[in-house]
Structures are given as structure tokens and as C-alpha cells.
Amino acid sequence: MDILINLPTDSSLVTDADEEIFLLYSALNQAKTSLVGPDGFHGLGHIDSRKNILTIQFELRPPSALGASQPTQKPRHPRKKASKESAARVIEIEVAQDPTALRSRRGDTGSVVWRASTELAKAVLRQRFFPPELPIFKPDRLAESHCLELGAGTGLLGVALAPLVRIYTVTDVRPLLPLIQKNLSLNSPGWHGSLSNVTIEELDWLALASLPSTKARARYCPVPNINSTSKLESSDRVAWDLVFAVDCIYNPSLLPALVDTIDAVSTTGRTWALVVAELRQEDVLREFVDLWLKQASGKWEITRIDGLLDMHFVVWAGRKR
């Protein structure tokens, strides 16, 4: 089977949680910018938690146009420059939020949009339309992939990335499912055809972790159904190719269940787990990495992918050996 993820040559194999966190935060401390959202929160990662509706706009440009310095001389061929500018692509997504739930429903963090999701979506979409020499995902392989997202929150990432894959399943706890459904409806038929390949499933990490056996967990987990977009049937069990967990690392009490869930939905030798986190609490990230490294007696191989997002975020790609 073709490999889904291209690991850059400068990727770092993660073998020790303390060393990994030290390297990440040493680089972060050298950053000259700080992240403060429009709502005034520092380091929490909200885009703007005050609004009921957000318009997320991804302005995608070729790599050569990103951060390019202004020319010191007037170009000889202005039309060529205009042509490059016209190559830019804009994708707009409407996202409903529930600011009231964020403040009133204990433990609710998924009812607003977080920066990690928008940054990952923008990076993947940019590579889709303006492929670098070695894109993080192989386009043809990604187009045939069955993808599962854990802790999807508002469902933004599913709306953005579902057109790139064969099947995309968004999951979260039951109270958040109506918000995800609302956002799928807001953006149907989507920026590139229909969103009919998207399904919504309840998946509570704590409930899954409490099950006594591997078989019981397998029955509880959602599975891709290649023949239908209706309710997934456990009898039609096909492996997930890609599992997203984006900005799910925040509550220490949930970390064991999150790691158990990543392991439970993954198939040895097939599934890639892409974990993205904003660098906030060192101790929480360290605990997560340590738990993931120890999962299944060290059968997970975890690699940090540098350069896909800026240094305020970390991207880990894991594969069960």
C-alpha cells in the first residue's frame, strides 16, 4: 500500500517526552510574536469566542508569493506579476459558534473555533492547490482515504478537508453534534462539490476507555462505510487511513482516554494519526507525549513534522507498527 504521509527529511523521531518538550519550548521562547485573539484571550487559541457566526477565509497563494519581499526595481513584465496574483485561490467557510456554551457548560471547549484547526486547514489546502516538491499528504492517496476526526468541535476541519478525501467522519461528544450538523448545512454543498462524504458520529473518549475489552471498544468505535453515507454499520468494518486530533490536548484528566481512543481506532501498519496542538501548558503536552510513547508497549512510532505550521504549534505524525 502506498504511504499516505510524506515525512520531511528534517522530521524528528520522538523517543523521549522530556527531550521533546524541551526542544519545542526552547524554540518557542525565541519567537518574537505573541498570540492574542480579538477577544483578548492570550494563548488560549480562540479565533474570536464572542461571535455567533465566523467567516473563515483562506487566501491561498503559491509558496513563492508567501512572505516575498517587495522588488527593488520595477518589473519588466507587469502582466506576469498580475498572472501570479490571479493564481491565488480564496476559500470561504461560514462557522456557527456557541459562545454561551463555552462559558456556561462545564468542560465545553469545542463550541468555538480554535486557531490550530484553521492553521492546519490552511496549510493542507495550500499544498493541495500549490503543491510543493514533497507535500505532507500524497494527493492521490489522500483522495482515497478514510479519515476520522476526534474532538471535532465546530466541524470546521471537516468542512475544509472533506473534499480532499473519500470519507470524512467527524466525532465529538453528544452535546456538540447539533453544532457540527449546523455547520455542515451552512457550507453545503461546500467549496468543491458536495459534502455528502461527511458523516457525524458520537464518540466519547471516556466512555470508550471504560470498556473492558478490545472487542467491546472495537464495537463502540465508528467505522468507515464505503457503500453509504448513512449511519455507519459496525459489520462493514474498514480501517481508517488517517485520524486527526487537533487541539485536543488541554485537560490532563482526558489524556489517558484520548491516547486510548487514538490507539483503539488505529490499525497496525495502516492508520496514520496526525496530532496538532498549540504550545500552551508544557506539563500537559509532556504527559500526553509520555502516554502516547508508552501506549501498546511502545508500538507507536511518533515523528514531529517541522515547518508545516509555525513554532506556536506542534504537529506529530504517529503510526502503529
N, C-alpha and C positions, 0 to 999 in steps of 0.2 A: 504494500500500500504506500502511495506517495506520502511524504511528510507534509503536514499541514503548515507548520510554523518554521520559518527560516530563522535560525538563531544567528545573529550577527557574530562576526569573528571576535569582537571585543566583549562578548557577553561573559558574565562571571558566574561560574558554578557556585552555588551556595551550599556550604557544608557546616557552617557554624553560625548560630544565631547572634552571638555577641559580636563576632567579627563583622557580620553583615550589617548590623545596625550601626556599629561604629563607623563603617565606611560611608553609609548613607548620610548620617547626620554630620559627619565631618565635611562632606561636600555641601550639604545644605547650609551649614554655618558660614560658608563662603559666598552664599548668594547675596546679591545686592538689593533684591526686591523682596517685599513682604506682601502677602495676600490678604487683603481686606475687602470683603464684599460690599456691595451697595447698601446692604442692611446694617453695616457697621461691625459685623462679627469678624474677628481676626482668627484665621487658622482653622475655622470650622468647616469651610468648604462649600457653604451655600452660594448659589449664584445670586439669588435675591429672594429671601424667605418671606418677604412682605406681600408679594403679588399672587393673585389667584391664577393668573394666566401669564406665562412667559413665552416670548417669541425667541427661540434659539436659532441664530443664523450662523451657518458655517460658510465662510468665504474661503474657498479652496483655490490655491494658486500653485503653479509649478514650483518645485524646490528652488530653482534659480531666482524666483521672484520673492522668496521669503527672506526678509532681513537684508535685501540687497541694498548697497549704498547708492546714493544718488550719483549719476555720472558727472564727471568734472567738465565734460565737453558736450556740446550739442550733438546728438547722434546724426549720422549722415542719412539714415533711412528711418524717418519717424514712423512710417507705416509698419515696419517690423515691430517696433515697440508697441504700437497700438494693437497689433495682432496678438502679441504675448499677453497684453492686458485682457483682451477679449477671450483668451483661453481660460480665464478664471471661471469657476463654477460656484454658484451660491445655492445652498440647500437650506430651506427654512422649515422649522418644526415648531408647532404650537404645543405647549405643555401646560396642562392644568395642574395646579398645586393645591395643597390643603394646609395653609399656614396655621389654621386654628388647631388642627390635629397635632402639628409639630409641638405646639405649646401646651396643649391640654391632655393629649393622650400619652400616657407614660410609656417611654421607650420607643415612641414613634419617631424615626428619623428618615423614613422613606417617602414622606409625603411632600418633600420639596426636592428640587434638582440640585445635585452636587457637582462641583467642578470636575471631579475625576471622570465622571461619565461623559461630560461634554468634551473634555480634552482627549479622551480615548477615541470617542466617535470621530472627532475632527481629524486625528492622526490617521485612523484607518481609512476614512473617506478620502483624505488627501492622497494616500498611497493608491487607492482604487482608481482615481481619475488621473493622477500624475505619478505613475509607478516609478520608484527608484530602482536602481540596479538589482537590489536584493530586498523586496518588500517583506514585511514581517509575516504576512499570510500569502501563500501561493494562491493567486486569484482563481484558477480553475478548480483547485482542491477545495477552496473555501466555498465556492458556488455549489458544491455537492455536499456540504457539511450539515450535520445536525447539531444545532447549538442550544445550549441551556444556560440561562442566566439565573444566578442565585441572588436573592435580595434586590430585585429589580426596581423597587420603589415606584417612581412615576412611570416607568416603562420607556423612558427616553432612549436608552441604548437600543432597545428592541426596535423602535420606530426607525432609528438611524441605520442600523446594521442588518435588519432582516432582509432588505432587498439584495444583500450580497450573498445570502446563504440559501440552502434548500429548505430547512426547517429551523424556526427560531421559537423557543419556548421560554416565556418569562414566568418567573415564580417569585412568590413572596408569601407573607402571612395573610390570612383571610381578610382582615380589615382593609388591606391595601389593594386588593384585586379590583374593586369597582373603579378606583382611580386609574389603574392601568388600562382597564377596558375603555374608560372615557378618553384617554389619550390615544389609544389605537383608533377610536372612532373619529377623533378630531383630525387625525392625519391620514385617514383612509381617503383615497387609495394609496397614499404615500408618495414619496418624491420620485420613485422609479417603479411605477406599476402598482399592483395590488399588494396589500399586507395580508393576504389570505394564507400565507405560510406561517403566520404567527398564532400561537396558542397561549393561553393563560392557565396556569396551574397553581394551586395552593401547595406550598412546601415550607413547613415549619421545621427548622433545624433541630430545635429542642425535642419536638415530637419524634423526629426520625432517630435522634441519638438515644432516645429512651427505649427503642425497640430492642428486644433481647437477642435477636439472631440476624445473621446476614441475609437469610431468606426473607425475613419479615421486613427488613429495610429495603430490599430489592422490590418487594411488592408495593411499598409505600412510595417509592421514588417515581416521578414522572418519566415516561419513555417516549422517544420519537415514534410517531406513526407515519410511515411513508405513504400510506394509502388514503389518508383522510386528515382533514384539519379539524375534525370534531374531537370530542373528548378522547384522550389517549387511552388505549387499552393495554393493560399490563401483559396480555397474552401476545401482543405484537411487539416483542422486545428487541429493539435495535440499539446498538451502542451510541452514546454521544461522542461526537468528534471533538467538540470544543465546549468548555464550561467557563463562563465568565463569573467572576466575583469582584465587583468594582465598588470600592469604598464600603466594604462590608466589615472592616476591621476597626471597631470603635469601642465595643463593650467587652471587657475581659471575661465576663461570665458566659458570653456566647461563643468564645473562641474554640473550645473543645467541640462544641456541636457543629460549628462551621467547618472545622477540619474534618470531622467525621462525615459531614454531608458531601464535601468535595470528594472524599475517598469513596463514599457509597455510590455516587453517580458516575464514577470514572471506571473505565475498562482498561485493564493492563495491556500496554502495547498499542493502544489506540487513542484514548482520550488525552487531550491537552487541557490543562487548567490554566487560565490566564487570570492572575490576581493583580489588581491595581489598587493602590492605596495612596492617599495624601499623607505626607510625613507630618503627623501631629504628635501623638504620645509615643515616645520611644519604648517605654516598658510594654505597652500593648502590642506594638509591632514585633518586639523581641519575643514575646510569649507566643505570638502566632507562628513566627518562623520556627521556633523551637518545637512547637507542637506538630507542625507540618513535616519537619525533618524526621521526627520520631514516629510519625504515622506509619502503620503497617511495617514496623521493624525496619525503617529506612528504605522502603521500596520506592519512594518518591525521589526523582531527580529534579532538582529545582535550579533554575537559571535566572539570574537577573538580566533583563534586557535594558541596556542603557541607550539613551538617545531618542527613543520613541516619544517620550514626554519629557518635560523639563525637570529640573532637580527637586522640585517640590513634591514630586510623585515618584513612586517606585512601581515597576512592572516586573512581576515574576511569572515565568512560564514553567509549569510543572508537568511532568509526565510520569505515570506509574509504570515502573519497569517490570 
